[in-house]
């Protein structure tokens, strides 16, 4: 399937080096971008490039800094520090697409589109702050993650109609050249929710200009290609690649916050976390209680029968017994020989089989 790219005339060579960009605004000093950003190699033109062939997305102020919010009505949101890396759960176009202009798949004036994209590449770099995603006129555009709509409207002749949304970590996702937006400023959206339709406002060809930047700092954006590539299968109902397995917890210090096989807590004995803030107490009334200070966080509801004992069994199960060895409560983790109980410094009581959590009290 092919879509027209009339007006898009640049051919870009593959990315040839990686670099880091630092955040330039004094008002956001201290921000450290954790991503390695790709810089483009040379480019060649076919004929003359139209003035707006690459998107001069936003006007510059007197200091040369891009300011998408200057003198624009909208939702006032205080800048927040970036608290985690950008996350995309869904591809921004909910149909077949082509990520990034390239001569091989778009050089004939049309872009071959597929789902997932078989021709994905990055056209990010230099003055092109973002990646262009091709599909067709009024292709549905959706939120890539949960967030709040920051801006909707036309900020310059070359940006066209654009939507900006911010996630909980402080990253902003910019959608440019829309034919129509169906969201409003201040609206909360969920991943996959319709926000508008692809168009060519402010440019010569139908495409989505997609930018990911820290705290809305458009000109200090990251290359969104890895995010787009990973989420491409979701555009047609596919799934994200599996997440890497969690990092195994560090071995606990000897005798600290841990119950190993056949170890037990008798009446009025306690297991204490390594930082000393949490205690798992086998109370004299028979109840096993997790405390932070004097605040009870969790318990087995086995009070009323003094003399109980809590045992980390060799079969991997954690069990509270009566004095006559009748089980009153258990974690249900039998079948995992060698499992151990750990009272972590975050207050979570967890049973591990090696590095795999089997049972826990939090969440």
C-alpha positions as CSV (number, residue, x, y, z in Angstrom):
1,X,0.0,0.0,0.0
2,X,1.4,3.4,-0.9
3,X,0.6,7.0,0.1
4,X,1.6,10.2,-1.5
5,X,4.6,12.2,-0.3
6,X,4.4,15.1,-2.8
7,X,6.4,18.0,-1.4
8,X,8.7,15.9,0.7
9,X,11.9,15.9,-1.3
10,X,14.9,15.2,0.9
11,X,16.8,11.9,0.9
12,X,18.7,11.2,4.2
13,X,21.6,8.9,4.7
14,X,21.5,6.5,7.7
15,X,22.5,7.8,11.1
16,X,26.3,7.5,11.5
17,X,27.1,8.6,15.0
18,X,25.6,9.0,18.5
19,X,25.8,12.0,20.7
20,X,24.3,13.5,23.8
21,X,22.5,16.8,23.9
22,X,22.4,18.8,27.1
23,X,19.3,20.8,28.2
24,X,20.1,24.4,27.3
25,X,17.5,26.6,29.2
26,X,18.7,28.0,32.5
27,X,15.2,27.7,33.8
28,X,15.5,24.0,33.5
29,X,19.2,23.7,34.7
30,X,20.0,20.3,36.2
31,X,18.0,18.2,33.8
32,X,20.0,15.2,32.5
33,X,18.7,13.4,29.5
34,X,19.3,9.7,29.9
35,X,18.9,8.8,26.2
36,X,21.7,8.7,23.6
37,X,20.6,10.8,20.6
38,X,21.4,10.0,17.0
39,X,22.7,12.7,14.7
40,X,22.1,12.5,10.9
41,X,24.7,12.2,8.2
42,X,24.7,14.2,4.9
43,X,21.6,14.8,2.8
44,X,21.0,15.4,-0.9
45,X,18.1,17.2,-2.6
46,X,16.0,16.1,-5.5
47,X,15.2,19.4,-7.3
48,X,14.5,22.4,-5.1
49,X,13.2,22.0,-1.6
50,X,10.0,23.9,-0.9
51,X,10.3,26.4,1.9
52,X,8.3,24.2,4.3
53,X,9.6,20.9,3.1
54,X,11.1,20.3,6.5
55,X,8.9,21.7,9.3
56,X,10.0,24.9,10.9
57,X,7.7,23.7,13.6
58,X,7.7,26.7,15.9
59,X,8.7,30.4,15.7
60,X,11.8,31.5,17.7
61,X,11.9,34.3,20.2
62,X,14.5,37.1,20.3
63,X,17.0,34.9,22.2
64,X,16.7,32.1,19.6
65,X,14.9,29.7,22.0
66,X,11.8,28.0,20.8
67,X,8.7,29.0,22.8
68,X,5.5,27.3,21.9
69,X,3.6,28.9,24.8
70,X,4.5,32.5,24.3
71,X,1.4,34.7,24.4
72,X,-0.8,31.7,23.8
73,X,-3.9,31.1,25.9
74,X,-4.2,27.6,27.4
75,X,-3.7,25.6,30.5
76,X,-1.1,26.9,32.9
77,X,0.9,23.9,34.1
78,X,4.0,24.5,36.2
79,X,7.2,22.9,34.9
80,X,8.0,19.7,36.6
81,X,11.3,17.8,36.8
82,X,11.7,14.7,34.6
83,X,11.2,11.8,37.0
84,X,11.6,8.8,34.6
85,X,12.4,8.0,31.0
86,X,9.7,8.6,28.3
87,X,7.2,5.7,27.9
88,X,5.0,4.9,25.0
89,X,2.5,2.1,25.2
90,X,0.8,2.7,21.8
91,X,1.9,3.9,18.4
92,X,0.6,7.4,17.6
93,X,-1.0,6.3,14.3
94,X,-3.7,3.6,14.7
95,X,-3.2,2.1,11.2
96,X,-0.6,1.0,8.7
97,X,2.2,3.6,8.5
98,X,5.8,4.4,7.4
99,X,8.2,5.8,10.0
100,X,10.7,8.4,8.7
101,X,11.2,9.7,5.2
102,X,13.7,7.7,3.1
103,X,14.4,7.3,-0.6
104,X,14.0,3.6,-0.6
105,X,10.4,3.5,0.5
106,X,9.3,7.1,-0.3
107,X,11.5,8.2,-3.1
108,X,9.0,7.7,-5.9
109,X,6.6,10.2,-4.4
110,X,4.7,7.6,-2.4
111,X,5.5,5.9,0.9
112,X,5.0,2.2,1.3
113,X,2.9,1.7,4.5
114,X,2.6,-1.5,6.5
115,X,1.9,-2.6,10.0
116,X,4.2,-3.1,11.7
117,X,6.4,-0.8,9.6
118,X,8.7,-2.8,7.3
119,X,10.6,0.4,6.3
120,X,11.2,2.2,9.6
121,X,14.0,4.6,9.8
122,X,14.8,7.9,11.6
123,X,14.7,11.3,9.8
124,X,15.4,13.1,13.1
125,X,18.3,15.4,13.5
126,X,19.7,18.8,12.7
127,X,16.9,21.3,12.4
128,X,14.3,18.6,12.0
129,X,13.1,18.2,15.6
130,X,11.1,15.0,15.4
131,X,10.3,12.2,13.0
132,X,7.7,12.3,10.3
133,X,5.2,9.4,10.2
134,X,3.4,8.8,6.9
135,X,0.0,7.1,6.4
136,X,-3.0,8.7,4.6
137,X,-5.3,11.7,4.9
138,X,-7.3,11.5,8.2
139,X,-5.6,8.5,9.5
140,X,-6.6,8.2,13.2
141,X,-4.0,9.6,15.7
142,X,-4.1,8.4,19.3
143,X,-2.4,9.1,22.6
144,X,0.8,7.1,23.0
145,X,0.5,7.0,26.8
146,X,-1.7,8.3,29.6
147,X,-1.4,12.1,30.1
148,X,-2.9,15.5,30.0
149,X,-3.5,17.6,26.8
150,X,-1.3,20.8,27.2
151,X,-2.0,22.7,24.0
152,X,-4.3,22.4,21.0
153,X,-4.2,24.9,18.1
154,X,-2.0,26.6,15.5
155,X,1.1,28.3,16.8
156,X,2.8,29.2,13.5
157,X,2.2,29.0,9.7
158,X,4.5,26.0,9.5
159,X,3.4,24.0,12.5
160,X,-0.2,23.8,11.3
161,X,-2.7,22.4,13.8
162,X,-0.9,20.6,16.5
163,X,-1.6,18.9,19.8
164,X,0.8,18.6,22.8
165,X,0.3,16.1,25.6
166,X,2.4,15.6,28.8
167,X,2.8,12.3,30.7
168,X,3.2,11.9,34.5
169,X,7.0,11.9,34.2
170,X,7.2,15.3,32.6
171,X,7.8,14.3,28.9
172,X,5.8,16.0,26.2
173,X,4.6,14.3,23.0
174,X,4.0,16.7,20.0
175,X,1.6,15.9,17.1
176,X,2.0,18.3,14.2
177,X,0.0,19.0,10.9
178,X,-3.3,17.6,12.1
179,X,-6.3,17.8,9.9
180,X,-8.6,17.8,13.0
181,X,-8.1,17.6,16.7
182,X,-10.8,16.0,18.9
183,X,-9.4,16.8,22.3
184,X,-9.2,20.0,24.4
185,X,-6.6,21.6,26.6
186,X,-6.6,20.2,30.2
187,X,-8.3,17.0,29.1
188,X,-6.9,13.7,30.6
189,X,-6.4,11.1,27.9
190,X,-5.5,7.4,28.2
191,X,-3.2,5.4,25.9
192,X,-4.9,4.6,22.7
193,X,-7.6,7.3,23.0
194,X,-8.3,9.2,19.8
195,X,-6.9,12.7,19.7
196,X,-7.3,13.7,16.1
197,X,-6.7,12.9,12.4
198,X,-3.6,13.1,10.2
199,X,-3.4,16.0,7.7
200,X,-1.1,18.5,6.1
201,X,-1.8,21.8,7.7
202,X,1.3,24.0,7.6
203,X,3.2,21.6,5.2
204,X,3.0,20.2,1.7
205,X,2.4,16.5,2.4
206,X,0.1,14.4,4.5
207,X,2.1,13.2,7.5
208,X,2.4,13.4,11.3
209,X,5.3,15.3,12.7
210,X,6.1,13.6,16.1
211,X,8.4,15.1,18.7
212,X,9.3,13.9,22.2
213,X,10.9,16.5,24.5
214,X,11.6,16.9,28.2
215,X,9.1,19.2,29.9
216,X,7.9,20.6,26.5
217,X,11.4,21.9,25.5
218,X,10.7,21.3,21.8
219,X,14.2,22.1,20.5
220,X,16.0,19.9,23.0
221,X,14.1,16.8,21.9
222,X,15.3,13.2,21.8
223,X,15.2,10.9,18.8
224,X,11.9,9.1,19.2
225,X,12.8,6.4,16.7
226,X,13.3,3.6,19.3
227,X,9.9,4.4,20.9
228,X,8.2,4.4,17.5
229,X,9.9,1.3,16.3
230,X,9.0,-0.7,19.5
231,X,5.3,0.4,19.4
232,X,4.8,0.0,15.7
233,X,3.1,-3.4,16.0
234,X,0.4,-1.9,18.3
235,X,-1.0,0.2,15.4
236,X,-2.8,-2.8,14.1
237,X,-3.6,-4.7,17.3
238,X,-0.2,-6.2,18.0
239,X,1.6,-6.2,21.3
240,X,4.7,-4.4,22.7
241,X,7.9,-6.3,22.8
242,X,8.3,-8.2,26.2
243,X,9.9,-6.2,28.9
244,X,13.3,-7.4,30.1
245,X,13.2,-9.5,33.3
246,X,13.6,-7.6,36.6
247,X,17.0,-7.3,38.1
248,X,17.4,-9.9,40.8
249,X,17.6,-8.4,44.3
250,X,21.0,-8.1,45.9
251,X,21.7,-10.9,48.4
252,X,20.6,-9.8,51.9
253,X,23.2,-9.3,54.6
254,X,23.6,-12.3,56.8
255,X,21.0,-12.3,59.6
256,X,19.3,-9.2,58.3
257,X,15.6,-9.1,57.3
258,X,15.6,-12.7,56.0
259,X,14.1,-16.0,57.1
260,X,15.7,-19.0,55.4
261,X,14.5,-22.6,55.2
262,X,13.3,-24.1,58.5
263,X,13.7,-20.8,60.4
264,X,10.8,-19.8,62.6
265,X,9.4,-16.9,64.7
266,X,8.0,-17.9,68.1
267,X,5.8,-15.9,70.4
268,X,7.1,-12.4,71.0
269,X,10.0,-12.8,68.5
270,X,10.5,-10.4,65.5
271,X,12.2,-10.2,62.2
272,X,13.6,-6.7,61.5
273,X,14.3,-5.1,58.1
274,X,17.9,-4.2,57.4
275,X,17.3,-0.4,57.9
276,X,15.5,-1.1,61.2
277,X,12.3,0.6,60.2
278,X,10.0,-2.4,59.8
279,X,9.3,-5.4,62.1
280,X,7.4,-8.6,61.5
281,X,6.3,-9.7,65.0
282,X,4.9,-13.1,66.1
283,X,2.7,-11.6,68.9
284,X,1.8,-13.4,72.1
285,X,-1.9,-13.4,71.1
286,X,-1.1,-15.5,68.0
287,X,-1.3,-12.8,65.4
288,X,1.6,-12.3,63.0
289,X,1.8,-8.5,62.3
290,X,4.0,-6.3,60.1
291,X,4.7,-3.0,61.8
292,X,6.3,0.3,60.8
293,X,7.0,1.8,64.2
294,X,3.6,1.4,66.0
295,X,1.6,1.4,62.8
296,X,0.3,-2.1,61.7
297,X,0.7,-2.5,58.0
298,X,-0.4,-6.1,57.5
299,X,-1.4,-9.2,59.6
300,X,-2.5,-12.8,59.3
301,X,-5.7,-12.3,61.4
302,X,-4.8,-15.3,63.6
303,X,-5.1,-13.5,67.0
304,X,-6.9,-15.2,69.9
305,X,-4.8,-18.4,70.1
306,X,-1.6,-17.8,72.1
307,X,1.5,-19.9,71.4
308,X,1.6,-19.7,67.6
309,X,4.7,-20.1,65.5
310,X,5.5,-18.8,62.0
311,X,7.7,-21.2,59.9
312,X,9.5,-20.8,56.6
313,X,9.2,-24.3,55.4
314,X,11.5,-26.4,53.3
315,X,8.8,-26.7,50.6
316,X,8.7,-22.9,50.1
317,X,5.5,-22.3,52.1
318,X,5.3,-19.7,55.0
319,X,2.9,-21.1,57.6
320,X,1.5,-20.0,61.0
321,X,0.9,-23.0,63.2
322,X,-1.0,-23.5,66.5
323,X,1.0,-25.0,69.5
324,X,-0.5,-28.4,68.4
325,X,0.9,-27.9,64.9
326,X,-2.4,-27.2,63.2
327,X,-2.0,-24.7,60.3
328,X,-4.0,-21.5,60.7
329,X,-2.6,-19.4,57.8
330,X,-0.2,-19.9,54.9
331,X,1.2,-17.9,52.0
332,X,0.3,-20.7,49.4
333,X,3.9,-20.8,48.1
334,X,4.5,-24.5,48.6
335,X,6.2,-26.4,45.7
336,X,9.2,-24.0,45.7
337,X,11.9,-25.8,47.8
338,X,14.6,-23.4,49.0
339,X,12.3,-20.3,48.8
340,X,13.0,-17.6,51.5
341,X,11.2,-14.8,53.2
342,X,12.6,-11.2,53.1
343,X,11.4,-8.1,54.9
344,X,12.6,-5.4,52.6
345,X,13.6,-1.8,53.4
346,X,10.6,-0.6,51.5
347,X,8.3,-2.4,54.0
348,X,7.3,-5.1,51.6
349,X,7.3,-8.6,52.9
350,X,8.2,-10.9,50.0
351,X,8.8,-14.6,49.5
352,X,11.4,-15.3,46.8
353,X,12.4,-18.4,44.8
354,X,15.8,-17.3,43.8
355,X,15.2,-13.9,42.1
356,X,11.5,-14.5,41.4
357,X,8.9,-13.1,43.8
358,X,6.3,-15.6,44.7
359,X,4.2,-13.7,47.2
360,X,4.2,-10.2,48.8
361,X,2.2,-8.0,51.0
362,X,2.3,-4.6,49.2
363,X,-0.1,-3.8,46.3
